[in-house]
Amino acid sequence: MPSLSVVIPTHKRASILKQCIDHLEKQTIRSDLEVIVVNDGDDPQTAALFHRPKWNLNIRFIEIGKSHQGVARNEGVKEVNGKYVLFIGDDIFLDAGCCEKHLIAHEGYETRVTRHENDDTGNSKLETRNVAVLGFTTWDPACGITPVMKWLESSGWQFGYPMIAKYAHQFLPPEVQHRFSYTSNISVPADVARAHPFLNNVHLYGWEDIEWGKRKKEAGIRVFYEPDAKALHHHHIELEDSLKRMETLGRSLVHLESIVPDLDMRPTGLKLLGYGWTAMLPTMTGKHRKAFLRGLTK
């Protein structure tokens, strides 16, 4: 039985998916892995990769009708056999030791918190706790890192790891942990993944991982930050692409709020006023806030 199941949703990106799997083949604990690729919508090129798979991996390929990443991840979780599930994207290239670091973090934490207590009957009682392990993701230099990619990382709008650097090898504060539930590189016990699926009725990009993280937080599941579980995001972004993404994030937030009214991610009050003033400036921040506010009003 595998120790770690890697679930990868994909949609019409056969070339990048192949590279993603090539990196999984180089994992130090390859023999302890199973990889489940979920093809979100029909794509012959992606399916062709698995007609005669050449990877030295325990890998399975399933296809679903076109939906979205959350549904694809849920379908993948239904197939897992491992004790833990690692969620990544099809454009995420894992460092060779990444999966091992996830597994060590989970098993090491279980060892630290497992303890025996006497219950009311005087008998020994075993106590364990579930955690999520967040790995570190940054841009792949091979893509060519643009100024807007640097801004996205430093501002926290994508991969805001500078904001949690001081919590390396520690638990994130519960009040902020859901904001860093990045499904590019995060693992949970399989039982947690089954008990807390992603929403099936979210149809726009963005926020579904934060909503998922919010439910985990409410269930008492803590997020442990393991920066040594490293990954590269192989995705080149120019300013125009980023502004379109920001507008979509605004629209998707409105959509998700209609489903989850207490999500509490929309800027309000003085913060919203600050967004409005900043949006008038010709800066990187101003341009992105303008696009985001435009999405909120559509």
N, C-alpha and C positions, 0 to 999 in steps of 0.2 A: 504494500500500500504506500502511495506517495506521501511525503511529509508536507509538501507545499504544492497547491494547485494554482497555476497562473492563468487568469481569465483575461482574454484579449478580445474586445469588440472591434470589428473592422468593417469598413464600407468603401469598396472600390479603390483600394490602395495596395494592390498586390505587390508592387515593387518594394514599397517601404515596409510592408508586413514581412516580406521575406528577410529583410535585413534585421528586423526586430527578432525574428525567430532564430536567425543566425547567432545573435548575441545570447539568446537563451541556451543555445547549444553549447556555449562556452562557459556556462555556469559551473562553479566549483562543486555544486551539489546536484549536478545534472541528473544523476541516477535517482535522486529523491524527489524529482519534479514530475508533475504532469502538466501539460499545456493544453488549454481548451480555447480554440479560436472560434468565435461566433461571427459568422458572416451576416451582417445586418442588411439584407436585401440581396437579390440575385446578382452575381458577378462571375461570369465564366473564368475570367483571368485569375481571380482569387481562388476559385474552386480548383483550377488546374494545378495550383501549387501542391495540392494534396492528393492528386490522382496517383502519383508515385512519389511520396515524400522521401527525401534523401536525408532527413535530419536524424541524428542519433538521439532522439527524444521520445518520450511517451507523449504523443501529441494526438489530439482529436479535433475534428473539424465538424461544426454543425452549422446549418443554415436556417435563418428565420425570415419571414416576410419583412419588408422594409418598415422599420420602426424608429428607434433611437437608442443611444448608448445604454441608457438605464435598463431598458427591456433586454437588450443583448447581454448585459452583465447578469441579469437575473436568470436568463436561460442558461448561461454558462455555469452559474452556481448550482443549478439543478443537476449538473453532470459531475460535480467535483467528488473526488474520493479522498483528497488530502485532509489533514487535520486543520490546515490553515489555507486561506485564499489570498493571493496577491493580485490586485487589480492594476493593470497597466494599459496604456494605449498602444495602438499599432505603430506609432511613430516614436516609441520610447525604446532606447537602446540601453540595456542594463549593463553596468559594470560586472565583470566576471564574478565578483564576490557578493553581489547585491542580494541574491536570493538567500545565500547562506547567512548574511547579516540579519535579514528578516527573521529567519528561523531561530537563530541564536537569541535574538531579542525576545521573541515569544517564549522560547523554552527557558531562558534564563530568568525571565520575569516570573513565570509559573513556579520555578524553583524557589525564588525569593519570597513569594507571598503565600505559598502553600504551607499551612501550619495545622497542627492538631490542637483542638480546644476541647475541654470537657463540657458537654451539654448538661442539661438539668438531670439527666439520668446517671451522670458520672461516666458516660461512655465517650470515647474519642470521636471527634468530628473533624472531617477534612474540609478545608475552605480554600477555594481557588477563585480567581477573578479573571475576567476577560479584558483584554486590551487590544487596541489597534496600534500598529507600528507604521509610522510615517517615514518613508525614505526621502532622500534628497534628490531633487531634479533641477537641472539647469539646461540652458541652451546648448546644442551641439555646435561647437565651433566650425565643424565641417560645412555647416549650412551657410555660414557667413552671418555674423551677428550685427544687426543694424542698430542705429541709435534707439529706435522705438522698442526693439527687443530688450535692450538694456533698461529702458525706462519702465517697461512692463514688469520687469523683475524687481527693480529697486522700489517701485511705487506699491508693489503688492498686488497689482491687478492680474498678474500671472506669476506664479512661483514666488510668493512673498517670503522666501526663506530668510532674507536678512532680518526680518521682523522677529524671527524666533531663534536666531542664532544662539542667544544666551541660554536656551533650553536644550541645547545639544545633549543627548543621552539622558534626558529627563522627560517627565510628563509635561505637556503643555497645560497652561492654566485652563480649567474647565470653561471659563467664560469666553474664551477665544478659540478653543480647539476645533470647533466645527468649521471655522473659516479656513482651516488648513487641511481639510479632508480631501486632499488631492488624489484623485483616482488615477493619476499617472504613475503612482508608486506608493501604494498603501496596502497593508495586509491586515486581515482580521481572522479570528478563528472561524472555521467553516460554519459552526453553529450560529455565530453572530451574523454571518452573511445570509444565512437562510432565514433567520428571525427578523432581520432588518433589510428587506429588499429595497431596491431603488423604486421610485414612483414609476408607475406604468403609464401615467397620463400627462407626462411632460413632453412637449413636442418641439420646443425651441432649445437651442444650445445655451448652456450656462446655468449655474446655481443648483443643479440637481445633486451635485456632490456635497454642497454645503447643507442642503436640506437633509440629505442622508446623514451627514455628520451631526446635525442638530438632534436627530432622533437617537443616534448612538449616545450622544451626551446625556440626553434625558433618561436613557436606560442605564446610566451609570458607567458606561464604557469609556475609559480614559484613552488618550492618544499619547503614545510614547514616541519621541522624535529620535530617530537613529540616522544621523547624517552620513554615516559610513556606508549605508545602503544606497549607493549612488547610481544615478541614471542620467542620460542625456536625451533631451527632447529634440528630435530631428525635424525641425519645422522652421522654415524661413518666413519671416513676417516683415512686410513693408508698412509704412505709415497708413496708406489707404486701406490695407487689409485690417489693420488694428482698429481703425476708426469704424469700419463696418462691423467688426466684432463687438465693439463697445455699444453701438446702437442696438445690436441684437441682444446684448446683455440687458439693456434697458427694457426692451420689449419682453424678454423672457422673464424678467423680474416681475413685471406686471402680471404676466400669465401665471407664474408660480404663486404669487400672492393671492390669486383667486382660488387656488387650491389649498394653500397653507397660509392663512391670514396672519399667523403669528411669526412668520419667518424673520421679520425685523431686520431687513437688509437695506431698505430704502432710506436715503438721506432725508431727514426732516428738520424742521426748525432752523436753528442757526447753521447747521451743517448744510442743509439744502440751500440756504441763502448764500453760503460760501461757495457752493458749487456754481450757483448762478453767476456770481461775480467773477469767479475764476474762468468760467466758460467764455467770457468775453475777451480773454487774453489770448494772444497768438503763440502761446507756449505749448509744449507737449501735453502738460497737464490740462491746460485750458481746452485744447482741441478734443481731448478724450472725454472730458466732462461734458462738453457741449454735445458730443455724439451720444453719450449715455443719457443725458436729459432729453434729447430728441427721441430716443427709444422709449423713455418712460411716458412720453405724451402721445405716442402713436397707438 
